[in-house]
Amino acid sequence: MTGAVLLDVDGTLVDSNYLQVDAWLRSFRDVGIDVDAWRIHRALGMAGSQLIPRVATLSGVELRPGAADEVDEAHSRHEAASAHRMRVFDGARKLVHEISARGARPVLATSASPDQLERLRDLLDVEDALYAVTSSQDVEASKPEPELVQVALRAAGVAPTEAVFLGDSVWDVMAAQRAGVPCLGVLSGGVSAQELTDAGAVEVRTDVAELLADLDGSALAPVLGSRGPRG
């Protein structure tokens, strides 16, 4: 049986998490709000509409009316300004092409905004291998709610038992689990193996390069076909 691999992007395929922390930190400060960087990192994987109030609440800050929109707008500027510093993780492009070559369906399932997603897709440069792309604009509630994973499943045309989610945050794991999809976690987003496992990850790998080197021994194997030529 071949199925689908649902792929998070930030922190999983692209080395961008710590740039995102910096962009969000600058954005909060632009609006006159001081928060700790580590709280932002712990919220990565959520869409801005969820990340902003979560970080503010955990920082003991009561957002004034309109402040969340101002933070979000500032983040768009700071994220765009730092986009040239993002890089694709070693093995990420080959992994997406290998998934496709084996007859499975690679689907990007990210909480990125439309503008951010466009930049990420340009950077990844794997459009020829992708089966579908879903993002925050396709759902009402982002991770850890299961809706984004459910939308990705529909886009792939597979059942939860025919897919595996690949992500780097506890929110990825929780969203996948709530949708009935096993999640393979990677450490490249800065979250520990213990936290990913405690959240429900069925397996944890260092990064996509390590995963690519052992696909047949990984949690992705059940949804992949026989080995095809590497792209």
ZIWO-V893966 format. One line per field, one symbol per residue. ss: DSSP state (a for helix, b for strand, c for the rest). psi: psi as a letter, one per 40 degrees, with the letter a starting at -180 (. if undefined). A space follows every 50 residues. Layout:
ss=???
psi=???
This chain:
ss=cccbbbbccbcccbbcaaaaaaaaaaaaaaccccccaaaaaaaccccaaa aaaaaaaaccccccccaaaaaaaaaaaaaaaaaaacbbcccaaaaaaaaa acccbbbbbccccaaaaaaaaaaacccccbbbbbcaaaccccccccaaaa aaaaaacccaaabbbbbccaaaaaaaaacccbbbbbaaacccaaaaaaac ccbbbccaaaaaacaaacccaaacccccccc
psi=hibihhhicheddhgeddddddddddddddefhhihdddddeeidiiddd ddddddddefhhhihedddddddddddddddedeeiihiheddddddddd deeihhhhgieiidddddddddddffdeeidihiadeeidhaieiedddd dddddefiideeihhhieidddddddddefhihhiieeeehiddddddee heihidadddddefdeeiedddeiaihihh.
